[in-house]
Each structure stands twice: as structure tokens, then as C-alpha cells.
Amino acid sequence: MKTKTKIVTLALCAFSSAVFASSFPSKPINLIVPYPPGGAVDPIARLYAEKITQSWGVPVIVLNRPGAGTTIGLNQAARAEPDGYTVVLGTASITSNAPLYTSLPYDTLKDFTYLSMAGMIPLAITANPRTAVNSMDELVGQLKKKPGSLTYSSSGNGTIIHLGGELFKSLAGVDMVHVPYKGSGPSVMAGVAGEVDLTFDSVFLMDPQVKAGKLKYIAVASEKRLKSLPEVPAIGEKYPGYFVTSWVGFMGPAGIPADITAAWAKEIARVAALPDVSDKLAALGVESVSSTPQQFSTFVESEIRKWEKVVQDAHIPPVQ
């Protein structure tokens, strides 16, 4: 009798799950953006929200929840009901925050369901034209000869861009002085003005300055050369394994059912492949991408482990 009851219970659970999946989505969806309106991430979220709304026939409402290094918005998403109706557009900062912040209100690996990547933002190292280095070999050569003789700017302490510079220093066995600024805009302008020798930031922000002759490319922060900049060498060509990118991806609270997770991943992949979406993202300096939930989760975990070592090796103090 107990066996029969168990079989009936399992059958009812399976039926309930199937009905839930077939009815998803049936009400408005909240898309949390842990950044202010009008920032770099906001238009990406609104573009996806528009396309998903059109496809699924329910409103996807963008909720800007900035603050505390993105932790306010991420924590709201982590504490939401795991039914697929609340998701967040996470960024690469979650992987650098994990080893830096000592009191995060969530566990980055355990408290989220990773749905799909949505975009990659290529990064590069540039130099002020007056800086007497024109290639990676010249850069490394000067720093080997005179450690600490060059400065590089970033968008702030503990950012992916800062850690990317520290990773370069570690792999190349060189030392250069980090100069943090409050955001990418001031950092790039510092490079243009010659306040620093080098600038590490997004290709999107620096390319117009390069074309205007106000900065010059040294290398892109990837394993292979970018299709858009085939003439610029990749750091990974000289130092295998070097890969630093800013990215955005859809996440939800832990425990979202597998079928709902799959529905989200399928829809994000569909939207990312739309030509007009790809074009609009490219105009924002973002490469349109997608992934399986497992690929995304594995990528995030590997990035956290990478930055843990960089933070430890560079003796970067934790953030309370």
C-alpha cells in the first residue's frame, strides 16, 4: 500500500510540474538591474525585456536597484520566490566581489540559479601617445628593466578591470602602479590627459579615443584577437590562459525548477541571436552571446576561483 501511495504521489508531482511549466509565464516578470537607470547595463536589460515581452506576451518590468556594489539588487533577487518570475541581470562584478567582500548577504555560488550569459564586453590596455611603449614586448621590457616605472588607471579598486591589471602583472612577472578612478569615464580621460601611462578598460570606451589619436592600443585582454581588432595582439597570445572580460547574464534565485530554467535559457538564446539585438548591443560595445545554465554556472565558479588567487597574490585588502 505504501509503495502504491508513493507512486501516486510521484505521478501527481510530475503532473503538477508539467502543468506549471506549460503555463509559464502567466504573469508579469520582474527583471532587477543592480545599477541606476541610464547606466551602461540598463539599456541592455531594457532591450532584452522588450524582446522577451513581445515573445512571451507578459510584461517584463525593469526594476533598477543600485547600491552597495550591486549587492542590494542581487540580494533582492536571491531572496525572491524561485518561480522564474524574478530574475536579475548580473555582471562580472559578482565574481570579483565574492573574494573581496567579507560580508556579502548572499552566497554567490549557492543562492542563485544561473540561467544564461547575455553579453560580453571586450577589454583592452591602451597607452597615452606620449608613453614610450608601443607593444606588449616593449611594455614588459620596460617594466622588467624599471619595475614600477609605469602607471595604469582602472575604474576603481576591486573592479574586474583592476584585477585584470593585477593578473597581467602576475603572469608577466612585472610591477606597475595602479591608479584607481571613480568609474570608467574618469579612468579613460586620465589616460587621454596623460595623468597615467596606461589605461585598462572596455574597447567600446577607448576605441573612439584611439581613432582620434588620443590613445594607442597595446593589447586586448583576451586569449585570442578580437574580430573587430585583428591587428591588435591578445595578451593570451603571450601569456596563455589570460582572459579578462566584463559580461552580463541572467540569474534568478536558487531553486528555480529545471524546466523553467530551460525556458529562460532558450528564450535568452533566441533573443541574443536576433540580428537587430546583436546590432544594438554592438552599438553599446557588447558582443551578443548566450550559454546553457551549466556553462554559465561553471564559468562563474571558475572566474571566482581565478580572482581569489589574484586577490591573494596581490594582497588586496578585503572590503568590510
C-alpha positions as CSV (number, residue, x, y, z in Angstrom):
1,M,0.0,0.0,0.0
2,K,2.8,2.4,0.9
3,T,4.5,1.7,-2.5
4,K,1.3,2.4,-4.3
5,T,0.8,5.6,-2.4
6,K,4.4,6.7,-3.2
7,I,3.9,6.0,-7.0
8,V,0.7,8.1,-7.0
9,T,2.4,10.9,-5.2
10,L,5.3,11.0,-7.6
11,A,2.9,10.9,-10.5
12,L,1.0,13.9,-9.1
13,C,4.2,15.8,-8.5
14,A,5.3,15.2,-12.1
15,F,1.9,16.2,-13.4
16,S,2.0,19.4,-11.3
17,S,5.4,20.3,-12.6
18,A,4.3,19.7,-16.2
19,V,1.2,21.9,-15.7
20,F,3.4,24.7,-14.1
21,A,5.9,24.6,-16.9
22,S,3.2,24.7,-19.6
23,S,1.6,27.7,-18.0
24,F,4.9,29.7,-17.6
25,P,4.9,32.6,-17.9
26,S,1.4,33.6,-17.0
27,K,2.0,36.9,-15.1
28,P,4.4,39.9,-15.2
29,I,8.1,39.2,-14.7
30,N,10.5,41.4,-12.7
31,L,13.9,42.0,-14.2
32,I,16.2,43.5,-11.5
33,V,19.1,45.7,-12.6
34,P,21.6,46.3,-9.8
35,Y,22.6,49.6,-11.4
36,P,21.0,53.1,-11.8
37,P,18.8,54.0,-14.8
38,G,20.8,55.3,-17.8
39,G,24.0,53.4,-16.9
40,A,25.8,51.0,-19.1
41,V,23.9,47.9,-18.0
42,D,20.4,49.5,-18.0
43,P,19.9,49.7,-21.8
44,I,21.0,46.0,-22.2
45,A,18.3,45.0,-19.7
46,R,15.6,47.1,-21.4
47,L,16.5,45.6,-24.8
48,Y,16.1,42.1,-23.6
49,A,13.0,43.0,-21.6
50,E,11.3,44.4,-24.8
51,K,12.1,41.3,-26.9
52,I,11.0,38.8,-24.2
53,T,7.8,40.8,-23.5
54,Q,7.0,40.5,-27.3
55,S,7.7,36.8,-27.4
56,W,6.1,35.6,-24.1
57,G,3.2,38.0,-24.1
58,V,3.6,39.1,-20.5
59,P,5.3,42.4,-19.3
60,V,9.0,42.2,-18.3
61,I,9.3,45.0,-15.9
62,V,12.8,46.5,-15.3
63,L,13.5,47.4,-11.7
64,N,16.6,49.4,-11.0
65,R,18.0,48.6,-7.6
66,P,21.5,50.1,-7.5
67,G,23.8,50.4,-4.5
68,A,26.5,48.7,-2.4
69,G,28.5,47.5,-5.3
70,T,25.4,45.7,-6.9
71,T,24.8,43.7,-3.7
72,I,21.4,45.4,-3.0
73,G,19.8,44.3,-6.3
74,L,21.5,40.9,-6.2
75,N,20.3,40.2,-2.7
76,Q,16.7,41.1,-3.6
77,A,16.9,38.6,-6.4
78,A,18.4,35.9,-4.2
79,R,15.6,36.3,-1.7
80,A,12.8,36.2,-4.3
81,E,10.4,33.3,-4.8
82,P,12.2,30.7,-7.1
83,D,9.4,30.5,-9.6
84,G,11.1,32.2,-12.6
85,Y,9.2,35.5,-12.2
86,T,12.0,37.4,-10.6
87,V,15.4,37.5,-12.3
88,V,18.4,39.8,-12.2
89,L,20.9,40.9,-14.9
90,G,24.1,40.1,-13.1
91,T,27.6,41.3,-14.2
92,A,31.2,40.3,-13.9
93,S,31.3,42.2,-10.6
94,I,29.8,39.3,-8.8
95,T,32.9,37.2,-9.4
96,S,35.3,40.0,-8.2
97,N,33.0,40.8,-5.2
98,A,33.0,37.2,-4.0
99,P,36.6,37.1,-2.9
100,L,36.8,40.8,-1.8
101,Y,33.7,41.4,0.3
102,T,33.7,39.7,3.7
103,S,30.0,40.2,4.5
104,L,28.0,39.6,1.4
105,P,24.3,39.0,2.2
106,Y,24.2,36.0,-0.2
107,D,26.4,33.1,-1.3
108,T,27.4,33.8,-4.9
109,L,27.5,30.1,-5.9
110,K,24.7,28.7,-3.7
111,D,22.0,31.4,-3.7
112,F,21.5,31.8,-7.5
113,T,20.2,29.9,-10.5
114,Y,22.4,30.8,-13.4
115,L,20.2,31.0,-16.5
116,S,22.3,32.2,-19.4
117,M,25.0,34.6,-20.4
118,A,23.7,37.6,-22.4
119,G,26.7,39.7,-23.5
120,M,30.5,40.0,-23.4
121,I,32.3,43.4,-23.2
122,P,35.8,43.2,-24.5
123,L,38.6,44.9,-22.6
124,A,42.0,46.3,-23.7
125,I,45.1,48.0,-22.5
126,T,45.9,51.4,-24.1
127,A,48.7,53.9,-23.6
128,N,48.9,57.6,-23.9
129,P,50.7,58.5,-27.1
130,R,53.5,60.2,-25.2
131,T,54.2,56.9,-23.3
132,A,57.3,55.3,-24.9
133,V,55.8,51.9,-25.3
134,N,54.0,50.7,-28.4
135,S,53.7,46.9,-27.9
136,M,53.3,44.3,-25.2
137,D,57.0,43.4,-25.6
138,E,58.1,47.0,-25.1
139,L,55.7,47.3,-22.1
140,V,57.0,44.2,-20.4
141,G,60.6,45.1,-21.3
142,Q,60.4,48.5,-19.7
143,L,58.8,47.1,-16.6
144,K,61.4,44.4,-16.3
145,K,64.1,47.0,-16.6
146,K,62.5,49.5,-14.3
147,P,59.8,47.9,-12.1
148,G,57.0,50.3,-11.1
149,S,58.0,52.9,-13.7
150,L,54.6,52.9,-15.4
151,T,51.1,53.7,-14.0
152,Y,47.8,52.2,-15.1
153,S,44.3,53.5,-14.4
154,S,41.2,51.5,-13.7
155,S,37.5,52.2,-12.9
156,G,38.2,51.6,-9.2
157,N,39.7,49.3,-6.5
158,G,38.5,45.8,-6.6
159,T,36.8,46.0,-10.0
160,I,37.3,43.4,-12.7
161,I,39.4,45.9,-14.6
162,H,41.7,46.4,-11.5
163,L,42.0,42.7,-11.0
164,G,42.7,42.2,-14.7
165,G,45.7,44.5,-14.4
166,E,46.9,42.6,-11.4
167,L,46.6,39.3,-13.2
168,F,48.7,40.7,-16.1
169,K,51.3,41.8,-13.6
170,S,51.4,38.3,-12.1
171,L,51.6,36.4,-15.4
172,A,54.2,38.8,-16.9
173,G,56.2,38.9,-13.7
174,V,56.3,42.7,-13.7
175,D,55.2,45.6,-11.5
176,M,53.3,48.7,-12.4
177,V,51.4,51.2,-10.3
178,H,47.6,51.0,-10.1
179,V,45.8,54.3,-10.0
180,P,42.0,53.9,-9.3
181,Y,39.4,56.3,-10.5
182,K,35.7,56.6,-9.7
183,G,34.4,54.9,-12.9
184,S,35.4,54.1,-16.4
185,G,34.8,57.6,-17.8
186,P,37.3,59.3,-15.5
187,S,39.8,56.5,-15.9
188,V,39.8,56.7,-19.7
189,M,40.0,60.5,-19.6
190,A,43.0,60.2,-17.2
191,G,44.7,58.2,-19.9
192,V,43.9,60.7,-22.6
193,A,45.2,63.6,-20.4
194,G,48.4,61.8,-19.6
195,E,47.7,61.6,-15.9
196,V,48.6,57.9,-16.3
197,D,50.7,55.9,-18.8
198,L,48.3,53.1,-19.4
199,T,44.5,52.6,-19.2
200,F,42.7,49.3,-18.8
201,D,39.1,49.4,-19.8
202,S,36.5,48.5,-22.4
203,V,37.3,48.6,-26.1
204,F,34.0,50.4,-26.6
205,L,35.0,53.4,-24.4
206,M,38.6,53.6,-25.7
207,D,38.2,52.9,-29.4
208,P,37.0,56.4,-30.2
209,Q,40.0,57.9,-28.4
210,V,42.3,55.6,-30.3
211,K,40.8,56.6,-33.6
212,A,41.2,60.2,-32.6
213,G,44.9,59.6,-31.9
214,K,44.5,60.3,-28.1
215,L,45.3,56.7,-27.1
216,K,47.0,53.8,-28.7
217,Y,46.3,50.1,-28.3
218,I,48.8,47.9,-26.6
219,A,46.8,44.6,-26.4
220,V,43.3,43.2,-25.9
221,A,42.6,41.3,-22.7
222,S,41.6,38.0,-24.2
223,E,43.1,34.7,-25.3
224,K,42.7,35.4,-29.0
225,R,42.5,38.5,-31.1
226,L,39.1,40.2,-31.5
227,K,37.5,40.0,-34.9
228,S,36.8,43.7,-34.7
229,L,40.5,44.5,-34.0
230,P,42.5,41.8,-35.8
231,E,45.6,44.0,-35.8
232,V,45.8,44.3,-32.0
233,P,47.5,41.4,-30.3
234,A,45.9,39.5,-27.4
235,I,47.6,39.2,-24.1
236,G,46.7,35.5,-24.1
237,E,49.0,35.0,-27.2
238,K,52.0,35.7,-25.0
239,Y,50.6,34.6,-21.6
240,P,48.3,31.5,-22.2
241,G,45.2,31.4,-20.1
242,Y,44.9,35.2,-19.8
243,F,41.3,36.1,-20.2
244,V,39.5,39.1,-18.7
245,T,36.2,40.3,-19.8
246,S,33.2,42.2,-18.5
247,W,29.9,40.4,-19.0
248,V,26.2,40.4,-18.3
249,G,24.0,37.4,-17.7
250,F,20.5,36.4,-16.4
251,M,20.3,34.9,-12.9
252,G,17.5,34.1,-10.6
253,P,17.1,32.8,-7.0
254,A,18.4,29.3,-6.2
255,G,15.8,26.5,-6.7
256,I,14.1,27.6,-9.9
257,P,12.7,24.4,-11.5
258,A,14.7,22.9,-14.3
259,D,12.0,23.3,-16.9
260,I,11.6,27.0,-16.1
261,T,15.4,27.4,-16.1
262,A,15.5,25.7,-19.5
263,A,12.7,28.0,-20.8
264,W,14.7,31.1,-19.8
265,A,17.9,29.8,-21.3
266,K,16.1,29.0,-24.6
267,E,14.5,32.5,-24.7
268,I,17.7,34.4,-24.0
269,A,19.5,32.4,-26.7
270,R,16.7,33.3,-29.1
271,V,16.9,37.0,-28.3
272,A,20.7,37.1,-28.4
273,A,20.6,35.6,-31.9
274,L,18.3,38.3,-33.3
275,P,20.2,40.4,-35.9
276,D,18.7,43.7,-34.5
277,V,19.6,42.8,-31.0
278,S,23.1,41.9,-32.0
279,D,23.4,45.2,-33.8
280,K,22.0,47.3,-30.9
281,L,24.3,45.5,-28.4
282,A,27.3,46.1,-30.7
283,A,26.4,49.8,-30.6
284,L,26.7,49.6,-26.8
285,G,30.1,47.8,-27.0
286,V,28.6,44.4,-26.1
287,E,29.1,41.2,-28.0
288,S,25.8,39.2,-28.1
289,V,26.2,35.8,-26.5
290,S,24.2,33.1,-24.8
291,S,25.0,29.9,-22.9
292,T,23.4,26.9,-21.2
293,P,22.7,27.3,-17.4
294,Q,25.5,24.7,-16.7
295,Q,28.0,26.6,-18.8
296,F,27.2,29.9,-17.1
297,S,27.4,28.4,-13.6
298,T,30.7,26.7,-14.4
299,F,32.1,29.9,-15.9
300,V,31.1,32.0,-12.8
301,E,32.7,29.5,-10.4
302,S,36.0,29.4,-12.5
303,E,36.1,33.2,-12.5
304,I,35.6,33.4,-8.7
305,R,38.5,30.9,-8.2
306,K,40.7,32.9,-10.6
307,W,40.0,36.2,-8.8
308,E,40.5,34.6,-5.4
309,K,44.1,33.8,-6.3
310,V,44.7,37.3,-7.8
311,V,43.4,39.0,-4.7
312,Q,45.5,36.8,-2.5
313,D,48.7,37.2,-4.6
314,A,48.3,40.9,-5.0
315,H,47.5,41.3,-1.2
316,I,44.4,43.4,-2.0
317,P,42.6,44.1,1.3
318,P,39.1,42.8,1.8
319,V,36.1,45.2,1.8
320,Q,34.1,45.1,5.0
